[in-house]
């Protein structure tokens, strides 16, 4: 999946899912990458989610 992943520090705070709702979902009590970005706009959303993540 192009190197995108959520590690075990996820606190399920929902920040990343708010910024990239089409790419990040909740599963088993934490965020999970649903799929790789398909275009530059989705890549920017995913990058924003990564930088906003408190962990």
Backbone torsions as a table, in degrees:
resi	resn	phi	psi	omega
1	UNK	NA	43.1	174.9
2	UNK	57.2	26.5	175.8
3	UNK	84.3	-0.1	178.8
4	UNK	-82.6	133.1	178.4
5	UNK	-159.2	164.5	173.1
6	UNK	-114.1	125.7	-178.5
7	UNK	-89.6	-177.1	-173.5
8	UNK	-75.6	0.7	176.8
9	UNK	-83.9	-4.9	-178.3
10	UNK	-56.0	129.7	178.9
11	UNK	-104.4	7.7	178.9
12	UNK	59.5	41.5	-176.1
13	UNK	-80.1	-15.1	176.4
14	UNK	83.2	-2.6	-179.0
15	UNK	-59.3	-50.9	-177.4
16	UNK	-63.3	-39.7	-179.5
17	UNK	-66.9	-30.8	177.1
18	UNK	-68.9	-35.0	-177.0
19	UNK	-85.7	-24.4	-179.6
20	UNK	-140.0	61.7	-173.5
21	UNK	-64.3	-23.6	178.4
22	UNK	-84.1	-10.8	-175.0
23	UNK	-115.8	-21.5	-176.3
24	UNK	-127.0	131.2	-179.6
25	UNK	-127.7	169.3	175.0
26	UNK	-95.4	134.1	177.0
27	UNK	-152.0	131.1	177.8
28	UNK	54.6	38.7	174.8
29	UNK	78.3	16.7	175.0
30	UNK	-155.1	169.2	177.5
31	UNK	-72.4	151.9	178.1
32	UNK	-143.2	138.8	176.2
33	UNK	-72.4	122.9	-178.7
34	UNK	-79.4	-44.3	-179.6
35	UNK	-161.4	167.0	176.5
36	UNK	-74.0	152.1	176.9
37	UNK	-63.4	143.3	-178.6
38	UNK	-95.1	-18.9	-178.9
39	UNK	-151.0	-179.7	-176.2
40	UNK	-64.6	-37.1	179.5
41	UNK	-63.9	-43.0	177.2
42	UNK	-66.9	-37.4	177.1
43	UNK	-62.7	-40.7	177.4
44	UNK	-63.4	-40.1	177.7
45	UNK	-61.9	-43.0	179.8
46	UNK	-66.6	-41.3	176.6
47	UNK	-62.8	-41.3	178.3
48	UNK	-61.2	-41.4	178.8
49	UNK	-62.3	-42.2	179.8
50	UNK	-62.8	-45.9	-177.6
51	UNK	-71.1	-27.3	178.9
52	UNK	-82.2	-17.5	-178.2
53	UNK	-60.6	127.1	-177.9
54	UNK	-73.8	-11.1	-180.0
55	UNK	-104.1	NA	NA
